[in-house]
Amino acid sequence: MIGVQDPVTLLDNSEPEPDIYVAKGPLERYHNYHPGPEHLLLVIEVSDATLHRDKTAKYSAYAAAGIQEYWVIDVYNRVIFQYTKPNQVDGVYASENTYVEKDEFESLYLGKFSGRELILQLK
């Protein structure tokens, strides 16, 4: 299931609204509650004026909640930041990769992606 600017529920009961998320299906599972960390395969923030917040406050919140994969897509600089291996105690990700438009990279659960295609789709 894909959510666009829909809430997710984190362990502290906060409900951020990421720009995009991919959760385990089926859709009917979420009629009575929002997806939580155990359901989320990928959370994406598309950053223009929110880059600092997406790479600090939201980064920490998603890592502390145990979100396995978090991307920040910087549309102005055409860069994709991929964060994996959350350390819930410290609120950081152990693995951080940076990709530019020409790069191809792989998601933990969703296969290969083209930086160029992602950035073009989000303009």
C-alpha positions in Angstrom: 0.0 0.0 0.0 1.2 3.5 -0.8 0.3 6.5 1.2 0.8 10.1 0.1 0.8 12.7 2.8 -1.1 10.3 5.1 -0.3 9.9 8.8 1.7 7.0 10.2 1.9 6.2 13.9 5.3 6.1 15.6 6.2 4.5 18.9 5.8 7.7 20.8 2.2 8.0 19.4 3.1 10.9 17.2 1.6 10.9 13.7 3.8 12.5 11.2 2.6 12.7 7.6 5.4 11.7 5.3 5.2 12.8 1.7 5.2 9.1 0.6 5.2 5.8 2.4 5.0 2.2 1.4 3.4 -0.2 3.9 2.7 -3.9 3.9 -0.8 -4.7 2.6 -3.6 -5.3 2.5 -5.2 -1.9 2.5 -8.1 -3.2 4.7 -5.6 -3.6 7.5 -5.5 0.2 7.9 -9.2 1.0 8.2 -9.0 1.3 12.0 -5.5 2.6 12.5 -2.5 4.1 10.7 0.5 2.1 9.7 3.2 1.8 12.3 6.9 1.1 12.1 6.3 -2.7 11.9 4.2 -2.1 8.7 6.3 0.4 6.9 8.7 -0.7 4.2 9.8 2.8 3.2 9.2 6.4 4.3 10.1 9.2 1.9 10.3 13.0 2.5 10.5 15.2 -0.6 12.4 18.2 0.5 12.4 21.7 -0.9 12.1 24.2 2.0 12.0 21.4 4.6 15.5 19.8 4.0 17.0 20.7 7.3 13.9 19.4 9.3 13.8 16.2 7.2 17.5 15.5 7.9 17.3 16.3 11.6 14.0 16.1 13.5 12.2 13.7 11.2 15.4 11.6 10.7 15.7 11.2 14.4 12.0 10.4 14.9 12.0 7.7 12.2 15.2 6.1 13.4 14.0 6.1 17.0 10.8 4.4 15.8 12.7 1.7 14.0 11.7 2.7 10.5 13.9 0.4 8.4 14.4 2.6 5.4 14.0 6.4 5.1 14.8 8.6 2.1 15.1 12.3 1.9 14.9 13.5 -1.7 16.4 17.0 -2.1 14.7 18.2 -5.3 16.7 21.4 -5.6 20.1 19.8 -5.5 18.9 16.6 -7.1 20.2 14.3 -4.4 18.7 11.3 -2.7 19.7 10.4 0.9 19.0 6.8 1.8 19.1 5.8 5.5 18.9 2.2 6.7 19.7 0.2 9.8 18.1 2.3 12.5 19.5 2.5 16.0 16.4 3.1 18.1 18.3 3.9 21.3 20.4 6.7 19.7 17.8 7.9 17.1 20.3 7.5 14.2 20.7 5.3 11.2 23.9 3.2 11.0 23.9 3.2 7.2 23.7 6.4 5.2 24.0 6.5 1.4 23.9 9.5 -0.9 22.9 9.2 -4.6 22.8 11.7 -7.4 20.7 11.8 -10.5 22.9 9.5 -12.5 23.0 6.8 -9.9 21.0 3.6 -9.6 20.5 2.1 -6.2 18.5 -0.5 -4.4 15.8 -0.3 -1.7 15.9 -2.8 1.1 12.5 -4.2 0.1 11.4 -2.6 -3.2 14.1 -3.3 -5.7 16.2 -1.0 -7.9 15.6 2.7 -8.5 17.0 5.2 -10.8 17.9 8.6 -9.3 17.0 10.3 -12.5 13.6 8.7 -12.7 12.8 9.5 -9.1 13.9 13.1 -9.4 12.0 13.7 -12.7 8.8 12.2 -11.2 9.0 14.6 -8.2 9.6 17.9 -9.9 
